[in-house]
Amino acid sequence: MKNYKYDYDRTCFQVLKNMDGELKYYIKVGFQYIEVSQEVFKTCRYSYDKIRKDEKNKVDRSILNFQDIDQSTFFVVNKEIQFDIVERIYLKDIAKAIKHEILLLPKKDKKIAISIFIKELSDRETARLLNIPQTTVTYRKKIIRKIIQEKIKNLCSPSQ
């Protein structure tokens, strides 16, 4: 089955004015643009924007840029991936260590980390839930990532 997730990009959606000043809506299908109604255009464009936003959020929610951590969070979400038993144990240990480190954070950071990394809420949803500014959530999230990254890197690095 073909994965249609990446069939479109921003350039596939065009809004142009004709000579009468009317807006015309076009969607690129294959190698040509097809005129569509405003309703069809908006539906397709909003769906495309939502997919992009969801993918961006998935990446943003990744706790670390460290390869093993990304694999462990991907493993937790995607059950279709088949790992050998050693990789499975290793990834579960890393995921467990991440959760443990989150629980060791100070109370204000712990609430933010649980909301974003475990409950997978957006920064805006977390800010609303905790009744704090969204900018605070975004700033604290960056600091929390760095704290956890350092602790997990130490855990994952070969012992000297």
Backbone as JSON, one array per atom type, in Angstrom:
{
  "sequence": "MKNYKYDYDRTCFQVLKNMDGELKYYIKVGFQYIEVSQEVFKTCRYSYDKIRKDEKNKVDRSILNFQDIDQSTFFVVNKEIQFDIVERIYLKDIAKAIKHEILLLPKKDKKIAISIFIKELSDRETARLLNIPQTTVTYRKKIIRKIIQEKIKNLCSPSQ",
  "N": [[0.85, -1.19, 0.0], [0.56, 2.17, -0.83], [2.17, 4.96, 0.72], [0.69, 7.89, 1.3], [1.34, 10.12, 2.67], [3.44, 11.93, 2.17], [2.94, 13.08, -0.29], [2.31, 15.68, -0.96], [3.36, 19.13, -0.93], [4.01, 22.5, 0.17], [3.93, 23.96, -2.21], [2.05, 22.73, -3.74], [-0.42, 23.78, -3.44], [-2.24, 26.38, -4.65], [-3.41, 29.71, -4.86], [-4.92, 31.88, -6.97], [-5.61, 35.01, -8.56], [-8.04, 35.74, -10.97], [-8.61, 37.58, -14.04], [-10.87, 39.03, -13.47], [-10.65, 39.53, -10.84], [-11.49, 37.55, -9.19], [-10.92, 34.9, -6.88], [-9.18, 31.92, -7.59], [-8.82, 28.48, -7.02], [-6.31, 26.04, -6.78], [-5.01, 22.73, -6.94], [-2.18, 20.72, -7.0], [-1.95, 17.87, -8.89], [-0.32, 15.03, -9.61], [1.57, 16.15, -12.21], [0.33, 18.47, -12.86], [-1.72, 21.37, -12.29], [-4.94, 21.43, -10.9], [-8.06, 22.95, -11.07], [-10.08, 23.6, -8.28], [-12.91, 23.67, -6.01], [-13.38, 26.22, -3.48], [-13.99, 25.08, -1.04], [-13.09, 22.38, -1.27], [-10.39, 22.9, -1.68], [-9.68, 24.19, 0.76], [-10.23, 22.12, 2.6], [-8.4, 20.1, 1.81], [-5.98, 21.53, 2.06], [-5.99, 22.22, 4.82], [-5.91, 19.68, 5.92], [-3.43, 18.82, 5.0], [-1.81, 20.76, 6.32], [-2.32, 20.02, 8.97], [-1.2, 17.45, 9.09], [1.5, 18.13, 8.65], [1.9, 19.73, 10.94], [1.44, 17.85, 12.99], [3.54, 16.04, 12.5], [5.73, 17.74, 12.94], [5.31, 18.33, 15.63], [5.68, 15.78, 16.69], [8.39, 15.39, 16.31], [9.34, 17.58, 17.79], [8.57, 16.83, 20.32], [10.21, 14.81, 20.97], [12.41, 13.69, 23.35], [15.19, 13.92, 23.37], [18.0, 14.68, 21.21], [19.7, 12.69, 20.94], [20.66, 9.69, 19.52], [19.99, 7.04, 20.5], [17.99, 7.61, 22.35], [15.97, 8.73, 20.79], [15.34, 6.44, 19.34], [14.35, 4.86, 21.38], [12.03, 6.21, 22.2], [10.6, 6.08, 19.85], [10.25, 3.35, 19.65], [8.57, 2.85, 21.81], [6.19, 4.04, 20.96], [5.66, 2.9, 18.4], [4.64, -0.18, 17.75], [5.0, -1.97, 15.71], [7.58, -2.34, 14.94], [10.24, -4.58, 14.79], [12.56, -5.63, 17.02], [15.63, -7.18, 18.03], [16.04, -9.2, 20.98], [18.0, -8.16, 22.71], [18.28, -5.47, 21.88], [15.69, -4.66, 22.43], [15.53, -4.88, 25.23], [17.52, -3.03, 25.92], [16.43, -0.62, 24.86], [14.07, -0.45, 26.35], [15.17, -0.11, 28.86], [16.37, 2.4, 28.55], [14.11, 4.01, 28.04], [12.83, 3.66, 30.49], [14.72, 4.82, 32.18], [14.57, 7.47, 31.32], [11.96, 8.17, 32.1], [12.31, 7.85, 34.84], [14.21, 9.87, 35.37], [12.67, 12.1, 34.73], [10.82, 12.02, 36.82], [12.47, 12.7, 38.91], [12.92, 15.36, 38.65], [12.63, 18.86, 39.68], [9.55, 20.01, 41.19], [8.06, 21.95, 39.59], [9.24, 21.66, 37.05], [8.85, 18.96, 36.67], [6.07, 18.68, 36.36], [5.7, 20.0, 33.91], [7.33, 18.42, 32.22], [6.08, 15.87, 32.4], [3.58, 16.48, 31.29], [4.29, 17.24, 28.65], [6.16, 15.26, 27.61], [5.25, 12.75, 28.43], [2.39, 12.68, 28.59], [2.08, 13.81, 26.16], [1.18, 16.41, 25.43], [0.73, 19.58, 23.8], [2.8, 22.57, 23.84], [1.14, 24.76, 24.25], [-1.21, 23.54, 25.25], [-0.19, 22.47, 27.61], [0.58, 24.79, 28.96], [-1.93, 25.95, 29.37], [-3.13, 23.95, 30.97], [-1.47, 23.98, 33.26], [-1.67, 26.55, 33.99], [0.21, 28.6, 33.33], [2.43, 30.86, 31.54], [2.83, 30.28, 28.0], [5.33, 30.76, 26.9], [6.98, 30.33, 29.07], [6.67, 27.59, 29.41], [7.83, 26.64, 27.01], [10.47, 27.57, 27.29], [11.27, 26.27, 29.69], [10.99, 23.64, 28.85], [13.12, 23.32, 27.04], [15.27, 23.52, 28.79], [14.77, 21.33, 30.46], [15.04, 19.22, 28.62], [17.81, 19.38, 28.11], [18.86, 18.77, 30.65], [17.93, 16.14, 31.07], [19.04, 14.92, 28.83], [21.82, 15.07, 29.34], [22.04, 13.41, 31.62], [21.12, 10.95, 30.62], [22.92, 10.52, 28.55], [25.21, 10.0, 30.0], [24.43, 7.63, 31.17], [24.2, 6.0, 28.93], [26.72, 6.02, 27.77], [29.75, 4.18, 27.26], [31.21, 2.49, 30.02], [34.04, 3.66, 31.78]],
  "CA": [[0.0, 0.0, 0.0], [1.35, 3.4, -0.95], [2.06, 5.93, 1.79], [0.37, 9.17, 0.68], [1.64, 11.18, 3.63], [4.4, 12.91, 1.66], [2.63, 13.38, -1.68], [2.09, 17.11, -1.17], [4.14, 20.11, -0.21], [3.36, 23.82, 0.14], [3.75, 24.45, -3.58], [0.94, 22.01, -4.38], [-1.65, 24.53, -3.2], [-2.1, 27.71, -5.21], [-4.59, 30.57, -4.95], [-4.6, 32.92, -7.94], [-6.7, 35.89, -8.96], [-8.21, 35.83, -12.42], [-8.67, 38.97, -14.52], [-12.02, 39.69, -12.85], [-10.36, 39.71, -9.42], [-11.99, 36.39, -8.43], [-9.9, 33.94, -6.46], [-9.29, 30.58, -8.13], [-8.09, 27.56, -6.15], [-5.7, 24.95, -7.54], [-4.23, 21.71, -6.23], [-1.33, 20.0, -7.95], [-2.14, 16.42, -8.91], [0.67, 14.59, -10.58], [2.43, 17.25, -12.65], [-0.45, 19.62, -13.3], [-2.63, 21.96, -11.32], [-6.36, 21.25, -11.23], [-8.9, 23.92, -10.37], [-11.04, 22.97, -7.36], [-13.71, 24.65, -5.28], [-12.74, 26.76, -2.27], [-14.22, 24.11, 0.03], [-12.17, 21.26, -1.47], [-9.06, 23.44, -1.46], [-9.46, 24.39, 2.2], [-10.21, 20.81, 3.26], [-7.12, 19.47, 1.51], [-4.9, 22.34, 2.63], [-6.0, 22.08, 6.27], [-5.45, 18.32, 6.22], [-1.98, 18.86, 4.79], [-1.22, 21.54, 7.42], [-2.42, 19.23, 10.2], [-0.18, 16.39, 9.0], [2.78, 18.79, 8.89], [1.97, 20.14, 12.35], [1.58, 16.64, 13.8], [4.9, 15.53, 12.33], [6.62, 18.68, 13.62], [5.13, 18.12, 17.07], [6.27, 14.49, 17.04], [9.83, 15.63, 16.4], [9.58, 18.5, 18.91], [8.33, 16.15, 21.6], [11.29, 13.88, 21.23], [13.09, 14.22, 24.52], [16.59, 14.24, 23.11], [18.48, 14.46, 19.86], [20.6, 11.57, 21.08], [20.08, 8.65, 18.67], [19.38, 5.95, 21.26], [16.79, 8.1, 23.0], [14.96, 8.81, 19.75], [14.92, 5.09, 19.04], [13.54, 4.32, 22.47], [10.7, 6.81, 22.18], [9.93, 5.55, 18.67], [9.89, 1.98, 19.99], [7.43, 2.88, 22.72], [5.01, 4.42, 20.2], [5.42, 2.06, 17.24], [4.76, -1.59, 18.14], [5.23, -2.79, 14.53], [9.01, -2.53, 14.72], [10.77, -5.8, 15.39], [13.94, -5.55, 17.48], [16.03, -8.41, 18.7], [15.77, -9.14, 22.42], [18.98, -7.28, 23.36], [17.87, -4.1, 21.57], [14.43, -4.41, 23.14], [15.85, -4.65, 26.65], [18.26, -1.78, 25.98], [15.51, 0.49, 24.63], [13.18, -0.36, 27.5], [15.96, 0.46, 29.95], [16.53, 3.84, 28.3], [12.8, 4.64, 28.27], [12.61, 3.63, 31.94], [15.63, 5.82, 32.76], [14.03, 8.79, 31.0], [10.82, 8.38, 33.0], [12.85, 8.02, 36.18], [14.81, 11.21, 35.44], [11.57, 13.07, 34.76], [10.24, 12.01, 38.17], [13.44, 13.31, 39.83], [13.0, 16.81, 38.41], [11.88, 19.7, 40.63], [8.1, 19.93, 40.99], [7.57, 22.77, 38.47], [9.72, 21.05, 35.82], [8.25, 17.63, 36.55], [4.72, 18.84, 35.8], [5.85, 20.34, 32.49], [7.88, 17.24, 31.52], [5.04, 14.84, 32.32], [2.57, 16.94, 30.33], [4.8, 17.27, 27.28], [6.84, 14.07, 27.14], [4.52, 11.51, 28.74], [1.0, 12.85, 28.12], [2.21, 14.31, 24.79], [0.42, 17.63, 25.2], [1.5, 20.65, 23.16], [3.22, 23.63, 24.77], [-0.05, 25.57, 24.54], [-2.09, 22.76, 26.14], [0.5, 22.38, 28.9], [0.48, 26.11, 29.6], [-3.31, 26.09, 29.84], [-3.34, 23.0, 32.06], [-0.71, 24.38, 34.45], [-1.96, 27.97, 34.23], [1.44, 29.37, 33.24], [2.61, 31.34, 30.16], [3.38, 29.33, 27.04], [6.77, 31.03, 26.76], [7.63, 29.66, 30.21], [6.67, 26.16, 29.1], [8.81, 26.41, 25.95], [11.79, 27.8, 27.87], [11.55, 25.2, 30.65], [11.12, 22.39, 28.09], [14.49, 23.27, 26.53], [16.17, 23.24, 29.93], [14.49, 19.95, 30.89], [15.68, 18.35, 27.62], [19.26, 19.37, 28.33], [19.13, 18.06, 31.91], [17.71, 14.7, 30.86], [20.01, 14.47, 27.84], [23.11, 14.86, 30.0], [21.96, 12.24, 32.5], [20.97, 9.75, 29.82], [24.18, 10.3, 27.84], [26.1, 9.35, 30.96], [23.95, 6.25, 31.33], [24.4, 5.27, 27.67], [28.13, 5.97, 27.35], [30.44, 3.01, 27.8], [31.88, 2.79, 31.29], [35.49, 3.85, 31.61]],
  "C": [[0.89, 1.25, 0.0], [1.1, 4.32, 0.23], [1.87, 7.31, 1.16], [0.74, 10.37, 1.54], [2.51, 12.29, 3.05], [4.15, 13.26, 0.19], [2.52, 14.87, -1.96], [3.14, 17.93, -0.42], [3.45, 21.46, -0.39], [3.06, 24.3, -1.28], [2.6, 23.77, -4.31], [-0.39, 22.73, -4.22], [-1.45, 25.96, -3.68], [-3.44, 28.43, -5.22], [-4.19, 31.73, -5.87], [-5.83, 33.75, -8.23], [-6.8, 35.86, -10.48], [-8.35, 37.3, -12.8], [-9.83, 39.75, -13.92], [-11.81, 39.95, -11.36], [-10.9, 38.57, -8.55], [-10.82, 35.48, -8.05], [-10.21, 32.58, -7.06], [-8.36, 29.68, -7.33], [-7.6, 26.37, -6.97], [-4.94, 24.03, -6.61], [-3.45, 20.95, -7.29], [-1.56, 18.5, -7.79], [-1.23, 15.89, -10.01], [1.57, 15.75, -10.92], [1.64, 18.46, -13.12], [-1.39, 20.09, -12.2], [-4.06, 21.81, -11.83], [-7.16, 22.26, -10.41], [-9.93, 23.16, -9.53], [-11.84, 24.08, -6.68], [-12.94, 25.11, -4.04], [-12.86, 25.74, -1.14], [-13.26, 22.93, -0.07], [-10.74, 21.72, -1.18], [-8.76, 23.56, 0.04], [-9.38, 23.06, 2.94], [-8.87, 20.13, 3.05], [-5.96, 20.22, 2.16], [-4.84, 22.19, 4.15], [-5.54, 20.68, 6.69], [-3.93, 18.24, 6.08], [-1.28, 19.59, 5.93], [-1.25, 20.76, 8.72], [-1.38, 18.12, 10.22], [1.19, 16.98, 9.27], [2.96, 19.17, 10.35], [2.17, 18.93, 13.25], [2.99, 16.06, 13.71], [5.91, 16.43, 13.05], [6.53, 18.48, 15.13], [5.76, 16.81, 17.52], [7.77, 14.65, 17.21], [10.14, 16.51, 17.6], [9.44, 17.81, 20.26], [9.39, 15.14, 21.94], [12.14, 14.46, 22.36], [14.52, 14.67, 24.22], [16.9, 14.09, 21.62], [19.44, 13.27, 19.81], [19.95, 10.35, 20.41], [19.37, 7.55, 19.46], [18.07, 6.38, 21.91], [15.67, 8.21, 21.98], [14.44, 7.42, 19.4], [14.02, 4.54, 20.14], [12.14, 4.92, 22.48], [9.92, 6.31, 20.98], [9.44, 4.13, 18.95], [8.65, 1.92, 20.88], [6.14, 3.16, 21.96], [4.67, 3.4, 19.12], [5.69, 0.6, 17.58], [5.06, -2.49, 16.95], [6.7, -3.1, 14.32], [9.48, -3.77, 15.48], [12.25, -5.6, 15.73], [14.33, -6.89, 18.05], [15.94, -8.17, 20.21], [16.74, -8.2, 23.14], [18.62, -5.82, 23.12], [16.61, -3.73, 22.34], [14.68, -4.08, 24.61], [16.56, -3.31, 26.81], [17.33, -0.57, 25.84], [14.53, 0.65, 25.79], [13.9, 0.25, 28.7], [16.13, 1.97, 29.78], [15.21, 4.57, 28.55], [12.49, 4.71, 29.76], [13.48, 4.69, 32.64], [15.11, 7.23, 32.51], [12.87, 9.11, 31.94], [11.3, 8.61, 34.43], [13.45, 9.41, 36.36], [13.75, 12.3, 35.47], [10.98, 13.15, 36.17], [11.18, 12.63, 39.21], [13.55, 14.82, 39.66], [12.28, 17.58, 39.51], [10.41, 19.74, 40.22], [7.6, 20.7, 39.77], [8.0, 22.18, 37.13], [9.08, 19.68, 35.59], [6.86, 17.71, 35.92], [4.77, 19.14, 34.3], [6.32, 19.11, 31.71], [6.83, 16.14, 31.36], [4.0, 15.22, 31.28], [3.06, 16.82, 28.9], [5.33, 15.92, 26.81], [6.08, 12.77, 27.42], [3.08, 11.59, 28.24], [0.94, 13.36, 26.68], [1.29, 15.49, 24.49], [1.32, 18.66, 24.51], [1.93, 21.66, 24.23], [2.0, 24.45, 25.2], [-0.98, 24.83, 25.51], [-1.49, 22.64, 27.54], [0.38, 23.69, 29.66], [-0.93, 26.31, 30.16], [-3.58, 25.2, 31.05], [-2.69, 23.46, 33.36], [-0.9, 25.85, 34.82], [-0.69, 28.81, 34.32], [1.6, 29.85, 31.79], [3.24, 30.28, 29.26], [4.88, 29.53, 26.85], [7.57, 30.37, 27.88], [7.75, 28.17, 29.93], [7.76, 25.85, 28.07], [10.23, 26.55, 26.49], [12.18, 26.65, 28.81], [11.75, 23.86, 29.94], [12.54, 22.24, 27.55], [15.47, 22.92, 27.64], [16.0, 21.79, 30.39], [15.15, 18.97, 29.92], [17.17, 18.24, 27.86], [19.63, 18.58, 29.58], [19.03, 16.56, 31.69], [18.74, 14.15, 29.87], [21.36, 14.17, 28.49], [23.09, 13.6, 30.86], [21.88, 10.95, 31.71], [22.23, 9.47, 29.01], [25.18, 9.59, 28.75], [25.72, 7.89, 31.15], [24.31, 5.41, 30.11], [25.87, 5.15, 27.26], [28.82, 4.76, 27.98], [31.22, 3.38, 29.05], [33.39, 2.78, 31.08], [36.25, 2.89, 32.47]]
}
